[in-house]
Each structure stands twice: as C-alpha cells, then as structure tokens.
C-alpha cells in the first residue's frame, strides 16, 4: 500500500502538487511525504479531515492493513453486490 501525505501547504502549492502527480514530481516537493507498507496508521495532530481516494474516512486516527488475497468493496445504499464475498 502506498500513502501520500501532503501537509502545511498553501492552496496554490497544492494545485502544483496535483499537476506534478502525472510524472512523479510531487515526490520531490518539501511538504509531500510518501510511505509504503503492509500496515499504515496515521494520527492527526489537529482537527483535519482524512481522505482516502476522495472519500472522508476520519478526522483523528486512521489505520489500514493489507491482507493477502483479500479484497473488500463497500457500497453505499442498496446494491445487489453488497453481500458478495
């Protein structure tokens, strides 16, 4: 699993970060950190919304674990696939 953390950055510089993602340039920006591992736990020092793939997943502490040969997909609302394993 790969996690990109962007911190202490102005809105204008954040737009620059998004543009540089296409060629990997965001990894050279001072306020961007990259982490990888099988288990990642993040804790905010302040009240900041944590996003995962555009969805807000928490505000204080978030943990994720990669399990071998497992995948879980979450659906909102009614879906014929929500009980599928």
MARGU-683537 format. One record per atom (N, C-alpha, C): residue in three letters; residue number from 1; x, y, z. Coordinates in steps of 0.2 Angstrom, whole numbers. Example, Ala and Ser with C-alpha at 12.3 -4.5 7.8 and 13.67 -1.06 7.14 Angstrom:
residuo, num, X, Y, Z
ALA, 1, 66, -28, 39
ALA, 1, 62, -22, 39
ALA, 1, 66, -16, 39
SER, 2, 64, -11, 35
SER, 2, 68, -5, 36
SER, 2, 64, 0, 39
This chain:
residuo, num, X, Y, Z
UNK, 1, 4, -6, 0
UNK, 1, 0, 0, 0
UNK, 1, 4, 6, 0
UNK, 2, 3, 11, -4
UNK, 2, 6, 17, -4
UNK, 2, 2, 23, -2
UNK, 3, 5, 27, 3
UNK, 3, 1, 33, 5
UNK, 3, 5, 39, 4
UNK, 4, 2, 44, 2
UNK, 4, 5, 51, 0
UNK, 4, 2, 56, 5
UNK, 5, 6, 59, 9
UNK, 5, 4, 64, 14
UNK, 5, 6, 71, 12
UNK, 6, 1, 75, 12
UNK, 6, 3, 82, 10
UNK, 6, 1, 87, 16
UNK, 7, 6, 91, 18
UNK, 7, 5, 94, 24
UNK, 7, 8, 101, 24
UNK, 8, 5, 106, 28
UNK, 8, 7, 113, 29
UNK, 8, 9, 116, 22
UNK, 9, 3, 116, 18
UNK, 9, 4, 119, 11
UNK, 9, -1, 124, 9
UNK, 10, 1, 129, 5
UNK, 10, -4, 134, 3
UNK, 10, -9, 131, -3
UNK, 11, -14, 134, -4
UNK, 11, -19, 131, -9
UNK, 11, -15, 131, -16
UNK, 12, -12, 137, -17
UNK, 12, -8, 137, -24
UNK, 12, -3, 132, -25
UNK, 13, 1, 130, -19
UNK, 13, 6, 125, -20
UNK, 13, 2, 118, -20
UNK, 14, -4, 117, -17
UNK, 14, -7, 111, -18
UNK, 14, -9, 110, -25
UNK, 15, -11, 115, -28
UNK, 15, -13, 114, -35
UNK, 15, -7, 112, -39
UNK, 16, -1, 114, -38
UNK, 16, 5, 112, -41
UNK, 16, 7, 105, -40
UNK, 17, 5, 103, -33
UNK, 17, 6, 96, -32
UNK, 17, 2, 91, -36
UNK, 18, -4, 93, -37
UNK, 18, -9, 89, -41
UNK, 18, -6, 88, -48
UNK, 19, -4, 94, -51
UNK, 19, -1, 94, -58
UNK, 19, 5, 89, -59
UNK, 20, 9, 89, -54
UNK, 20, 16, 86, -54
UNK, 20, 15, 78, -53
UNK, 21, 9, 76, -51
UNK, 21, 7, 69, -49
UNK, 21, 8, 65, -56
UNK, 22, 7, 68, -62
UNK, 22, 7, 64, -68
UNK, 22, 14, 61, -70
UNK, 23, 19, 65, -68
UNK, 23, 26, 62, -69
UNK, 23, 30, 61, -63
UNK, 24, 27, 61, -57
UNK, 24, 30, 59, -51
UNK, 24, 34, 65, -47
UNK, 25, 33, 71, -50
UNK, 25, 37, 76, -47
UNK, 25, 34, 78, -40
UNK, 26, 28, 76, -38
UNK, 26, 26, 78, -32
UNK, 26, 30, 75, -26
UNK, 27, 34, 69, -28
UNK, 27, 38, 66, -23
UNK, 27, 44, 70, -21
UNK, 28, 46, 75, -25
UNK, 28, 51, 80, -24
UNK, 28, 49, 86, -20
UNK, 29, 43, 87, -19
UNK, 29, 41, 93, -15
UNK, 29, 41, 92, -8
UNK, 30, 44, 98, -5
UNK, 30, 46, 98, 3
UNK, 30, 40, 95, 7
UNK, 31, 34, 97, 6
UNK, 31, 28, 96, 10
UNK, 31, 24, 90, 8
UNK, 32, 27, 86, 4
UNK, 32, 24, 79, 2
UNK, 32, 28, 73, 4
UNK, 33, 25, 69, 8
UNK, 33, 29, 63, 11
UNK, 33, 26, 57, 8
UNK, 34, 30, 52, 6
UNK, 34, 27, 45, 3
UNK, 34, 29, 40, 8
UNK, 35, 24, 35, 9
UNK, 35, 25, 30, 14
UNK, 35, 23, 23, 10
UNK, 36, 26, 18, 12
UNK, 36, 23, 12, 9
UNK, 36, 24, 6, 15
UNK, 37, 19, 1, 15
UNK, 37, 20, -4, 19
UNK, 37, 13, -8, 19
UNK, 38, 13, -14, 23
UNK, 38, 8, -18, 24
UNK, 38, 3, -16, 29
UNK, 39, 5, -12, 34
UNK, 39, 0, -9, 39
UNK, 39, 3, -1, 40
UNK, 40, -2, 3, 39
UNK, 40, -1, 10, 40
UNK, 40, -6, 13, 45
UNK, 41, -4, 17, 50
UNK, 41, -8, 20, 55
UNK, 41, -6, 27, 55
UNK, 42, -11, 32, 54
UNK, 42, -10, 39, 54
UNK, 42, -14, 42, 60
UNK, 43, -11, 47, 63
UNK, 43, -14, 51, 68
UNK, 43, -13, 58, 67
UNK, 44, -18, 62, 67
UNK, 44, -18, 69, 66
UNK, 44, -16, 73, 72
UNK, 45, -12, 78, 72
UNK, 45, -11, 82, 77
UNK, 45, -16, 88, 79
UNK, 46, -20, 89, 74
UNK, 46, -25, 94, 74
UNK, 46, -32, 91, 71
UNK, 47, -37, 95, 70
UNK, 47, -43, 93, 68
UNK, 47, -43, 93, 60
UNK, 48, -41, 88, 57
UNK, 48, -40, 88, 49
UNK, 48, -44, 82, 47
UNK, 49, -48, 83, 41
UNK, 49, -51, 78, 38
UNK, 49, -46, 73, 34
UNK, 50, -47, 67, 35
UNK, 50, -43, 62, 32
UNK, 50, -47, 59, 26
UNK, 51, -44, 59, 20
UNK, 51, -47, 57, 14
UNK, 51, -43, 51, 11
UNK, 52, -47, 46, 9
UNK, 52, -45, 40, 5
UNK, 52, -48, 40, -1
UNK, 53, -45, 41, -7
UNK, 53, -47, 41, -13
UNK, 53, -53, 45, -14
UNK, 54, -53, 51, -11
UNK, 54, -58, 56, -12
UNK, 54, -64, 56, -7
UNK, 55, -64, 50, -3
UNK, 55, -69, 50, 2
UNK, 55, -66, 51, 9
UNK, 56, -70, 55, 13
UNK, 56, -68, 57, 20
UNK, 56, -69, 50, 24
UNK, 57, -63, 48, 27
UNK, 57, -63, 42, 31
UNK, 57, -62, 43, 39
UNK, 58, -61, 49, 41
UNK, 58, -60, 50, 48
UNK, 58, -57, 57, 49
UNK, 59, -56, 59, 55
UNK, 59, -53, 65, 57
UNK, 59, -47, 65, 62
UNK, 60, -47, 59, 66
UNK, 60, -41, 59, 71
UNK, 60, -36, 54, 69
UNK, 61, -38, 48, 69
UNK, 61, -34, 42, 68
UNK, 61, -37, 37, 62
UNK, 62, -32, 35, 58
UNK, 62, -34, 30, 53
UNK, 62, -29, 25, 52
UNK, 63, -31, 19, 51
UNK, 63, -27, 13, 51
UNK, 63, -29, 9, 45
UNK, 64, -25, 6, 41
UNK, 64, -26, 2, 36
UNK, 64, -21, -4, 36
UNK, 65, -24, -10, 34
UNK, 65, -20, -16, 34
UNK, 65, -21, -20, 27
UNK, 66, -16, -22, 24
UNK, 66, -16, -26, 18
UNK, 66, -16, -33, 20
UNK, 67, -22, -37, 18
UNK, 67, -22, -44, 19
UNK, 67, -21, -48, 13
UNK, 68, -17, -53, 13
UNK, 68, -16, -57, 7
UNK, 68, -22, -60, 5
UNK, 69, -23, -60, -2
UNK, 69, -28, -62, -6
UNK, 69, -35, -61, -3
UNK, 70, -36, -55, -1
UNK, 70, -42, -52, 2
UNK, 70, -44, -45, -1
UNK, 71, -50, -44, -3
UNK, 71, -52, -38, -5
UNK, 71, -59, -37, -3
UNK, 72, -61, -31, 0
UNK, 72, -67, -29, 2
UNK, 72, -69, -23, -1
UNK, 73, -75, -23, -4
UNK, 73, -78, -17, -8
UNK, 73, -84, -15, -4
UNK, 74, -84, -8, -2
UNK, 74, -90, -6, 1
UNK, 74, -95, -2, -3
UNK, 75, -101, -3, -2
UNK, 75, -106, 1, -7
UNK, 75, -110, 5, -2
UNK, 76, -112, 11, -5
UNK, 76, -117, 15, -1
UNK, 76, -124, 13, -4
UNK, 77, -129, 13, 1
UNK, 77, -136, 12, -2
UNK, 77, -137, 5, -4
UNK, 78, -143, 4, -7
UNK, 78, -144, -3, -9
UNK, 78, -140, -5, -15
UNK, 79, -138, -11, -15
UNK, 79, -134, -13, -21
UNK, 79, -135, -21, -21
UNK, 80, -136, -24, -27
UNK, 80, -136, -31, -27
UNK, 80, -129, -35, -25
UNK, 81, -124, -31, -25
UNK, 81, -117, -34, -24
UNK, 81, -115, -33, -17
UNK, 82, -119, -30, -12
UNK, 82, -116, -28, -6
UNK, 82, -115, -34, -1
UNK, 83, -118, -40, -2
UNK, 83, -117, -46, 2
UNK, 83, -112, -51, -2
UNK, 84, -109, -49, -7
UNK, 84, -105, -53, -11
UNK, 84, -98, -54, -8
UNK, 85, -95, -59, -7
UNK, 85, -89, -60, -4
UNK, 85, -84, -63, -9
